[in-house]
Amino acid sequence: MRRLHDLALRRVYIFVRILLCLVALAAARLMAASPDTRLDPLLHGVEMRYNHAQSLKMDFTETYSMARRPSQVERGVLYLRKPGKMRWDYAAPAGKVFVSDGKNVFLYTPDNHRLEKSKLKESEDLRAPLAFLLGKLNFWKEFRSFTSRAEGDAVWVTALPNSDQAAYTQVEFLIAPDFTIRRVKITGQDRSLLEFVFSNEQLNVAVPPAMFAFVPPPGTEIVEDKDTPDTVKARP
């Protein structure tokens, strides 16, 4: 079963890929020439800010839009801890949690008391973000071109994927003068738009390892990946 290869999974991992791909680009010292040379110092500044951080905490607002459908807005707090750990605590909808402990990913939805679990695999969807958190991502393997445009005191950077099989057609991220990433926009193959707005960023905050060991409430239905035994069970 590939239930975690749905929109919720793509939202989380596409974000991580974009946020930290910038680090790999600068670390690789721009092995391929960017058509917009103004990006070099900008991306280097992002690298200096994020590359050495061991943990990160920030508020997020997530909006998913598609033609002729109401927009879906969710918000909460995101925690990242190297290597490979992250936790999305949702305030709206309240109680929703997405966690990676570095080996597995867990999506808990309180409305149906359901926990979906999947192993991190060497798949096209999961390899890039996992490798990125370990510092091994090749940025130029992900994107083929970059452009920029100013917006007030910040700069929008647009990246186009190398592969036509990617889940998205372009990604845009807004970089502030202090090299923080304020917003990320992802345009899907289905012309959907997923946008993250970030605020109150804190680097190297205390993030206990226990935050990434999610324990579901009693009575939760646990649905595991097809490669895991006992695929459906209930926690007493």
C-alpha positions in Angstrom: 0.0 0.0 0.0 1.3 3.4 -0.9 -1.1 5.6 1.1 1.7 7.9 2.3 2.5 8.7 -1.3 -0.4 11.1 -1.3 -0.7 14.8 -1.1 0.2 15.0 2.6 3.5 13.1 2.0 4.4 15.2 -1.1 3.7 18.4 0.8 6.2 17.5 3.5 9.0 16.1 1.4 8.8 18.7 -1.4 9.2 21.4 1.2 12.2 19.7 2.8 13.8 19.2 -0.7 13.4 22.8 -1.6 14.5 24.3 1.7 17.7 22.3 1.9 18.5 21.9 -1.8 19.9 25.4 -1.5 22.5 24.2 0.9 23.7 21.5 -1.4 23.9 23.9 -4.3 26.2 26.3 -2.4 28.2 23.4 -1.0 28.8 22.1 -4.5 30.2 25.6 -5.3 27.8 26.0 -8.2 29.3 23.3 -10.3 27.0 24.3 -13.2 26.7 27.9 -14.2 23.4 29.6 -13.3 21.9 31.8 -16.0 21.2 34.4 -13.4 24.6 35.2 -11.7 22.8 37.3 -9.1 21.8 34.1 -7.5 25.3 33.1 -6.5 25.7 35.3 -3.4 22.0 34.9 -2.5 22.2 31.1 -2.4 25.6 31.2 -0.6 23.9 33.3 2.1 21.2 30.7 2.5 23.9 28.0 2.7 25.7 29.9 5.5 22.4 30.2 7.4 21.1 26.7 7.2 24.0 24.3 6.4 25.4 24.2 10.0 22.1 24.3 11.8 21.4 21.1 13.8 17.7 22.0 14.5 15.0 24.4 13.3 11.6 25.5 14.5 9.2 27.7 12.7 5.5 28.4 12.3 3.8 27.5 9.0 0.6 28.2 7.1 -0.1 25.7 4.3 -2.6 26.5 1.5 -3.6 24.0 -1.2 -5.5 25.4 -4.2 -7.0 24.0 -7.4 -9.3 25.4 -10.0 -13.0 25.2 -9.2 -12.3 23.9 -5.7 -12.2 25.7 -2.3 -8.7 26.3 -1.0 -7.6 24.2 2.0 -5.7 26.1 4.7 -3.8 24.3 7.5 -1.3 25.7 10.0 0.9 24.7 12.8 4.6 24.4 13.9 7.4 22.6 12.1 10.4 21.1 13.9 13.5 19.8 12.0 16.4 17.9 13.5 19.4 16.4 11.7 19.7 13.8 10.5 16.4 13.0 8.8 14.0 13.9 11.6 11.0 16.3 11.4 7.7 16.9 13.0 4.7 18.9 11.7 2.3 19.7 14.6 -0.9 21.1 13.2 -3.1 23.5 15.1 -5.6 23.5 12.3 -6.7 20.8 11.9 -6.0 20.3 15.6 -4.3 17.1 16.5 -3.0 16.2 13.0 0.7 15.2 13.2 3.3 14.2 10.5 6.6 12.7 11.9 9.8 11.3 10.5 12.1 9.5 12.9 14.8 9.1 10.3 13.7 5.5 9.4 9.9 5.7 9.1 7.3 8.3 8.4 4.0 8.6 10.3 0.8 10.5 9.5 -1.8 10.7 12.2 -5.3 12.1 11.5 -7.4 12.5 14.6 -10.8 12.8 12.8 -10.6 9.1 11.9 -8.2 8.0 14.6 -5.9 6.6 12.0 -2.1 6.4 11.9 -0.4 5.6 8.6 3.2 4.3 8.7 5.7 3.8 5.9 9.4 3.0 5.8 11.7 5.5 4.2 12.6 3.8 0.9 15.1 4.3 -1.9 12.3 5.5 -4.2 12.2 8.6 -6.4 9.9 10.4 -4.0 11.9 9.7 -0.9 15.5 9.4 -1.8 16.1 13.1 -2.5 14.9 14.5 0.9 16.5 11.7 2.8 19.9 12.2 1.1 19.5 16.0 1.5 19.2 15.7 5.3 22.4 13.5 5.2 24.2 16.2 3.2 24.5 14.1 0.0 21.9 15.7 -2.3 23.0 16.8 -5.8 21.0 19.9 -6.4 21.6 19.9 -10.2 20.1 16.4 -10.4 16.9 17.9 -9.2 16.6 21.2 -11.2 17.7 22.3 -14.6 17.4 26.1 -14.4 16.9 29.0 -12.1 15.6 32.6 -12.4 14.9 35.4 -9.9 12.8 38.5 -9.5 12.6 41.1 -6.8 9.6 41.6 -4.5 10.2 44.5 -2.0 13.3 43.7 0.0 13.1 40.0 -0.8 13.9 37.9 -3.9 11.8 35.2 -5.6 13.8 32.3 -7.0 12.0 30.0 -9.5 13.4 26.5 -10.2 12.4 24.1 -12.9 12.8 20.3 -12.3 15.1 18.2 -14.5 12.6 15.4 -14.8 9.2 15.7 -16.6 8.1 12.9 -14.3 8.4 15.1 -11.2 5.2 15.7 -9.1 5.6 19.5 -9.8 6.3 21.7 -12.8 8.1 24.5 -10.9 9.0 25.6 -7.4 9.3 29.2 -6.2 10.8 30.3 -2.9 11.0 33.8 -1.4 14.3 34.7 0.3 14.6 37.5 2.7 17.6 39.9 3.1 18.8 37.9 6.1 18.6 34.7 3.9 15.6 33.2 5.7 13.1 31.5 3.5 9.7 33.2 3.9 7.5 31.4 1.4 7.5 28.4 -0.9 5.1 27.8 -3.9 4.9 24.5 -5.6 2.9 24.1 -8.9 1.8 20.6 -9.5 1.5 18.6 -12.7 -2.3 18.9 -12.2 -2.0 22.7 -12.0 -2.6 22.7 -8.3 -0.8 25.2 -6.2 0.7 24.4 -2.8 2.0 27.3 -0.8 3.9 27.5 2.5 4.3 30.7 4.5 6.9 30.6 7.3 7.4 32.8 10.3 9.1 33.0 13.7 12.1 30.9 12.5 14.5 29.7 15.3 17.8 27.9 14.6 19.5 25.4 16.9 16.7 25.4 19.4 16.3 22.5 21.9 14.3 19.8 20.1 14.2 16.6 22.3 14.7 13.3 20.3 11.4 12.1 22.0 9.5 14.5 19.8 10.2 12.2 16.8 8.9 9.0 18.5 5.2 9.4 17.9 2.9 7.3 20.2 -0.7 7.3 18.9 -3.7 7.5 21.4 -5.3 4.2 22.5 -7.8 2.8 20.0 -5.9 4.3 17.0 -6.1 2.2 13.7 -2.6 1.7 12.5 -2.1 1.1 8.8 1.4 0.1 7.8 3.2 0.0 4.5 2.8 -3.2 2.4 6.4 -4.2 3.1 5.7 -4.2 6.9 4.0 -7.3 8.5 0.6 -6.9 10.2 -0.5 -4.2 7.9 -3.7 -3.2 9.8 -4.1 -3.3 13.5 -5.6 -1.3 16.4 -3.6 0.0 19.3 -5.3 -1.1 22.5 
